[in-house]
Amino acid sequence: MFQPKPMSKLLIVASKQQLEPVITELYRMNIFHIDDFVEKGDDQWEGFKIGMPLKGADTISSSLVKIRSIASAFGIGSDQLDDVAKAKVQALKQSIERDLPAIADEVEGLLSQRSKLETSIKEYEQKIEALRPFTDAPFPMELLTGYDSISCIAGTVKSKPAIDLPHEIWEKTQKTGLFIAVAVRNEDLAAVERSLLDLQLQKVTIPAETGSAPALIADYEQKIAGIHKEIEQISAKMAEIREKHQYFLMSSEELLSADVEQAEAPLRFATTDLAFAVVGWVPTEQVPKVYETLDRVCAGKVYTTELEIEDYNDGPPVEYNNPDFSHPTELFMDIYSRPKYTEVDPTLLMSIVYPIMFGLILGDVGYGLILLAMSFGLRSLVKGSEAGVQLMNILRNCSISSIIFGVIFSEFFGFSLPWGPLWFSRHIPIGATAEGAHHASAIPQLLVVSIWIGILHITLGRIWGALNASRMEHGHHKSLKMYANIGWILVMWGIIVLIWSKFPIILMPDLTKMPEITGGLNIATVAGAIMLVLGLAFIARENALDLMEVPTIISHVLSYTRLIAVGLSSVAIALVTNFIAIGLIISPQLENLTPVGIVLILVGVVVFLFGHALNTALGILGGGLHPLRLHYVEFFTKFYRGGGKKYNPFGMIRKLTEQN
Amino acid sequence: MAAEAVAVEVAAATASAAGLKAVGAGLAVGLAGVGSGLGEMGIGAAAMGAVAENKDMFGLALLFTVLPETIVIFGLVVALLLMFQ
């Protein structure tokens, strides 16, 4: 809890004969996080070199490349398959050898045929485009080319040209301007061209075709249609192949990826001519299992030992160690940054506080139920994506909290539940809605509650900051950092006590009545001032520039008022929607029903649905992002460092193939 | 007559005080919103660019983007206090 899984550093050494069994076994166990060996030339690893891949790695990789290219041509992925029997490895290997080349050839053939056809479609389209300006020409295309003494120019000009040399011209106004085709003697060509260029001639190449342009275009279009049919046939054939071989392709992809990873594992090992060594991390509780299994597989011909960890800050990979209900929140931690091995892992706290904050913002039974339904309904959309499932679980937890707070606040789509608010009321008197009038709203009280949450949250953040400093820093710097964190707490509480001693605030201790010492200063004022000064001194000892940040104490604490402020805005939208839809549109019509009234009632229903749909969307955004921000900005900045390495064990979870 | 006139005047004064409160609340939220928007404008554009380059930046980018938004929350709180205190 609040700590990642403890890790142990293992060194495995054996002769090269044991290389393959060790790799296979480590891969099967899927718990060993390999520290890649890098040739640094230090004394410790003198004489060791990066290993060579196992035999057969290149042929496996080439088959894998083939399979992946087919899979990408088909657009299939392993997550599209589920609830299938796992393939037997031996049979699969045989069919890879037997069937894969044929399938690959067939698919390649079809793909190249398709791309050829697509190219010819493009060519025909280009020809049609070139012929398009000549559609209305009264002459066949062959009359424009193929003369010895006459040349033709075609193109668009700005206005009608006046050519004083012998010529023949055809013109036609088109969208782009005046299109002309001019035939002139070869010796006049240069002069005519110059005069046309003055009219901003945009020349087009005259297509060397025979026949009239419309007939040619029709002919080409027919050809394109024919090719489209052929492409359709090819696509149908590909779909057939895809349907038939999808499972085979995906399971062999999995098998071969595993094989390639194993075959290339020695690239991460340190080897000599006769032996190899590998360093890696294993969760401490699993260490005996590694010893035992490797010993068994290699018949005792392997040396495994636990190494001392020299620098905890830059070493062990981090695997979360949280109760099940906190797992979804790990997504938010990873978005920010995975914690370092030695620091406090706030996931558990966040998994509790985050839904509470969400509920405080969107405390409404109706919206909560919609979100709960969404969190289950959208699950099929995110199938196969771990982050998506985590997000849905977070949404589920948050919606439950939303329902609970909805019951407490007595809210159902902005209406009041049969009972009054069990806690402070959020009902606001808006317009003439009766709901608001029932219970006096307690908004200042709620704002103070949110400030309390902020004070406690930030204080905890600073305590953890001191804890992290004690674990992660060394020597003089360690105590400076710890005292600085205590200093921040002292400054914050000093300011709070000072305020309490001067102003009585609801739901907070009233220290204004404390015995006075001198000149209007009571004990609390003096105590607060002492805390403030002491705290400032502690902060300044670590870094005097940090004093500039002191005002953020107030802004960070007040920032927590968003929990109530954003929540009230969603309450207000709900109330206003209800007031407009029911109070202004539907109710007056119901009193005196007319045909027009029924239409208006329908309009009212639409307004009602639209308003609440909008409010639900805003609720997810507001309720989701604001607590996240409070954690990331106000809470994490007090203690969290992050930057831990992800624990990524050597191995894979097989979905489609059996473990061999 | 005089008493009625005074009553009307008092009522008008109360109403205009409430109206001014509402105007103040609106200004508090609106102006704070404009400020936040201006702040987030540049940060958001830069954050998008950073995330497009490197997806790992998402968390940090989100953090920076929402920083100025505290201002509008303060505006909202002030408005709420004005309206319901």
Chai-1 contact restraints between the chains, C-beta under 6 A:
chainA,res_idxA,chainB,res_idxB,connection_type,confidence,min_distance_angstrom,max_distance_angstrom,comment,restraint_id
A,I335,B,F58,contact,1.0,0.0,6.0,A-B,restraint_1
A,I335,B,G59,contact,1.0,0.0,6.0,A-B,restraint_2
A,Y336,B,G59,contact,1.0,0.0,6.0,A-B,restraint_3
A,S441,B,F84,contact,1.0,0.0,6.0,A-B,restraint_4
A,I443,B,L80,contact,1.0,0.0,6.0,A-B,restraint_5
A,I443,B,F84,contact,1.0,0.0,6.0,A-B,restraint_6
A,S559,B,T70,contact,1.0,0.0,6.0,A-B,restraint_7
A,T561,B,V77,contact,1.0,0.0,6.0,A-B,restraint_8
A,R562,B,I73,contact,1.0,0.0,6.0,A-B,restraint_9
A,A565,B,I73,contact,1.0,0.0,6.0,A-B,restraint_10
A,A565,B,L76,contact,1.0,0.0,6.0,A-B,restraint_11
A,A565,B,V77,contact,1.0,0.0,6.0,A-B,restraint_12
A,R629,B,V66,contact,1.0,0.0,6.0,A-B,restraint_13
A,Y632,B,L63,contact,1.0,0.0,6.0,A-B,restraint_14
A,V633,B,L63,contact,1.0,0.0,6.0,A-B,restraint_15
